Amino acid sequence: MDPQDFKDLLNRYATDKCAPDEQREVERLMLKYPLSKNWKWKSELHKDRIKNNMRKQIFNQVDRDLGKHIRRKSYWMTAVASLLLMIGISTFFYLKIHKTINDEQVIAEAINEIYNDVTLTDATGRVTVLKNKEQILDLRKLSTQDSKWNPSGSLNTLRVPSLHQFALVLMDGTKVRLNAGSSLSFPTQFTAVDRTVTLKGEAYFEVMPNHSKPFMVNAKESQIKVTGTKFNVAAYPADPRIITSLIEGGVAFHINQKQYPLKPGYEIVADGNKNSVEMKSFDQDQVMAWIDGYFVFNNMDLVSVMKHVAKWYNISVTAPRKVPAKRIGGTFPNTASLDDLLKDLELLSGVKFIRKGKEVQVVY
């Protein structure tokens, strides 16, 4: 039987639309091949969610059949339920459950982190783990203290894992603070005609003025050009948006061969999925709260809230495609445990969270 025809047959059986001969064929195959031994799951939470849904669907089907052909169908459904309870997961309701899973949205996905501490990889490939040290690295001091520090213009990379943030002072005196799950690549010395760094994630910059050598931040497909200013850039790889928020001074945002000048109190939001660039005012307290160790949610929708939470704790989050429209407000320390934060958000949002390790499911 063609694989697609077989899927269609299973789907008809799951929805009680099989002809008698088709029903007998499905039941024969269920006895012959009761389990899928090579089933690949996205996660344990995904596996348990399907398992619970399958059990629910099986017993619902049994209940529906009691008033009809109870002996025949009930026997088969109960047999499959027994297999499910004793051994694990069968392939029986795959299509029906797959449809249920597709009704969910993935808000965030955890990333694999090699190190649990901040690391500095120099131009030679040497990795230094910055553990139990001050939460700031001044490259001007490092160049005099470490004889192995490469004085060339080659690139170095500072990486900050989840649950951390870290401050860096570049050789020109520019101050950079990196948020969790972020990295910054930079030359040891700014020997080129400009001062260019590359950001993945989120960082706050206080650029040392130098009109003859502008400071450039490469973030995804964009470039931010400044001479001396204070601004925040959020450009996480998993987020289609690049958000540049200007606190003080002036910057020029470049993307798709177009330039967008920005003034203090405004931000540029470039959305790669929508192919749009929007300029708007922003809430400085909310944007800058991460530097002081807080989440600030000012009338923010639940999906946006969970995206912020996921970046800090490095968790995967799934939710129904239609989540409650209620907005959330409040200030929360990011030093709290994830479980404590989720409890607070449950009270404010009216939803429930199911957590298994780094996987969180929104239910309501």
N, C-alpha and C positions, 0 to 999 in steps of 0.2 A: 504493500500500500504506500502511495506517495505520502511523504511526511506532512504536507499541508492537508491532504485528505484526512490523515489520521488526527491531526489537530482539530479539524472541523468536526470529526466524529466525536472526539472527547468533549468538545464544546456543546454539541447537541445533547450528549448524554448528561452533562452537568446541568443543563437547562431543561431536562426532561422532554426533549423533542425527538428522541430516537424512535425509529421504526422498530418493531419487535426483533427483526433479524439483526439490526445494528446493535440493539441493546444486548443481545446474547453474545455478539462478537466482542463488545467492550468488556463484558463480564468475564469472558474466556481469557482475554488478554490480561485482565487484572489479576487473575489467578496465576497466569503463567509468568508475568513480569510485575510483581507487586511493588518493587522498590526501584528507585533510581539511585544506583550506587555512586555515580559520578556527578551528582548534583553539585553545582557551584553556587555558593551563596555570597552575597555582597558582604554580609556580616552575620554575627550570631543573632543580633537583634532582628535582622531581616528574616533569618531562618525561623526564629520563634514566632514572629508575626505571621508568617505564612502558615506555620504549624497550627497556631490558634485559629486562624481564619478557616483552615481546612477542616478542623474539628467542628467548628461552628456550622459550616456549610453541610457537612456530612449529617449531623444530627438534625439540622433543619430539614434536610431532604427526607430523612426517615420520618419525621413528624408529618410532612406533607403527604407522604405515601400511605400513612396508616389508614386513611379513609378510602384508599383506592386498592391497588394490588399489594396489600400489606405483606403477604407471605413471600412473594418473589422478590420485590425490590428491597423490602426491609431486610431480608436476609443478606442480600449482597451489600447493602449500605452498612449494615452492622458488621459484616465481615471485614470490610475495608476499615471501618472505625477501629476494630480490634487490632488490625495490623498497624494502624497509625499509633494507637496507644502503647502497644507492646514494643514495636521495633523502631518507629520513627516516622519518616515522611514518605508517602507514596507519591506517584506521579499523577494521581487521579484527578484532582481539581486544579491542575497547573494553570490552565488557561483562565479559569474563573478567578483564581487568586492573583494571577499575573495582571489581570485587568484592575483588580483592587489596588495592587502596588503601584500601577501606572497612574492611579488617581492621586498619588502623593507627589509632593515636590521636594527636591533636595535643596535645602537652604544653605548647607555648608558641608564640606567634606574635610575630615582630618587629614593632615599631611604627615608623611613619615619623617621624623626628626632623628638624625644620627646622633646628635649631642643634646644633652639636657641643659647644657650651660652655654654661655656666650663663647664664640670662637673667633679667632682672627687667623685668617689664612694669608700668609705673605706672598710676595711675588715669586718665591722659590717653591711654593707649595707646602711649606712648613705650617702646621696647624698648632696654634697655641690656645689652650682651653683657659678662658678667663674665669676661673672658679674661685669663689671666696675672696675676690679682690674688690677694689672700689668699683662702683657702678659708673665709672667714667674712665676713658682712655685718652690721654693727651699724647698724640703722635709726636709732638715737638719734644716731649720729655723722653719718649720711647727711643727716639733716634739717637739720643745721647747715652741712654742706659743700656741698650741692647746692641752689642757689636755685630750681631747677625742680622739686624734690621737692614733690609735692602734699601740703599739710598737712591736707587734708580727710579725712573718714572713708571715702572711696571705696576700693574694693578694688584691691589690687595682687597680682601673681602672680609667684612665683619658680619657675622650672622647671629641673630638673636632668636632664641627658641620661644615657645609658648611660656606664659606665666613670667616673662622677663621683659624688661626694657633696659636700654643701655645708652649712655651718652658718649660721644666721640668728639674730640677736637682735632680737626685736620691741620695739616702743616701750615696753612695760611691763617689759622686762627678761627676759621668757621666752626661753629658748634652745631652738632647734629645729635638728635635724640631719636633712637630707633624703637618702635613699638614691637610687641611680640610677633613672631613669625615673619620678621623682616630681615633684609640684608642690604648692605651698601658696599658697592665696589668703587675704589678710589685709587689714584696714584699716590705713591709715597711723596713725590714732589710734583707740584704743578708746573711742569716745564713747557707745556703747550701754550698756545695763544689765549686759551681760556682755561677755566678750572671746571673740568667735567667729572661728574660722579654718576653712578647708575644705581637706581633704587628699585628694590622689589619689596613691596609691603607698605609700611607707613613710617614717616619720619617728620620731625619738626626741625626746621633749619633756621639758624641765626647766622646769616652770611656776613663775613668780614668785607666791608666795602673795598672795591678796587675797580674803578671805572675803566681802567686800561686793560683789565683781564676779567671779563664777566664770568660769573659762576653759572654753570649749566647742570641741570638735573635731568638725566634721561630716565623716563618711566614708561615702560611699554613702548607704544608708538609715539609718545609725546616727548617734548623737551620744554623745560621751564628755564627761561633766561633771566638772570638777576644781576645786579651790581652790588647790592647791599640791602638786606631786608629780612623780615621774619615771616615765615609761612609754613603751612603744613601740607604734606602731600600723602594721599592714600592711593596706592596702586598695587593692590594684592593680585597675584596671578590669577586666582580663581574668581575674582570680581571683574566684570566687564567694564567697570567704571574707573576713571582716573579723576580724582578730586583734588584740586589745588585751592587751598583756602589762604587768603592773604591777610596777615595780621597788621603788618606795618611795611611801609615802603612801596615798591612797585615791581611787578613781574610781567613778563610776556610769555603767554602760554602758546606753544607751537604744536599743531597737529594737522596732518593731511595738507601740508604746505600752506596752512593758514595761521595767522597770528592773532591772538586775543589778548589785548592788554587788560590788566586787572588792577583794581584799586582796593585799598584796605576796607575790610568789612564785607567783601564779596568773594565768591568762589566760582571756579569753573568746574563743571561736571561734564566730562566727556564720556559718553556711553558707547562702547564698541558694538554692543548688540543692536542698539537703536540707531547707530551711526549719527549721533546727535551731540551737540555741544551747547550747554546751557550755562548762562551766568546768572547768579542769584545771590542774595544776602544770606548770611549763615549765622548760627548761634555759636559764638566764640566759646562760651562755657562748655557747650556740648562737644565741640570739635577738639578742644584742648584738654578735656577732663582726663584723658588717658595719661597725660604727663604727670598729673598729680595723683595718679593711682585710683581713679574712679571711673565708673560708667555713669554718664548723665543722659537720661532719656527724657527729653522734653516733648511730650505728646507724640511719641514715636510708635509706629505700628509694630506688631509682634514679630513679623519676619525680619524687619530691620534690626530690632533688638537682638534677635537670636544670631544674626550675622556678626554683630559686634561681640557678643558673648563667645561665639565659636572661634573667632580669631584669637582671643586671649587664652582660652582654655584648650585650643586645638582639638575640637570635637566635631563629629559629624552630626548634622541635625536634619531630620525629615519631618514633614508636616502635611496635613491634607491640603489639597490645592486651594480650598476655600477655608480660610482660617477666620476666626472672629475679628470683626472690624474694630474692636475696642483698642484704644491707644493707651500707651503706658507712659507714666511720668515718674521720676524719682532719681535719686542719687545713691549709688551702691559702690562700696569699696571693692576693687578687684583682688584684694587679698583674701576675700571670703572664699570658702570652699564652693565648688560648683553646685553641690547639693543644696547648700544654704541659699545660694542665689536663685536656683530653680524654685525653691519653696516660696521665696518672696515673689517671684514672677508669677507663680501659680495664683497667689492671692490677688495680685493686681490684674491679671489677664482673664482669669476664669477658666483657663485651660489646664490640662494635666501634662506632666512630663514623665516619660518612662526612660530611665537611663540604664545602660549596660556599658560600663567602662567609658570609652570615648564616643559612644553612640547614644544620642538623645532623640526620642520620638515625641512629637507634639500630638496630643490626643485631646478630644473634647466630645 
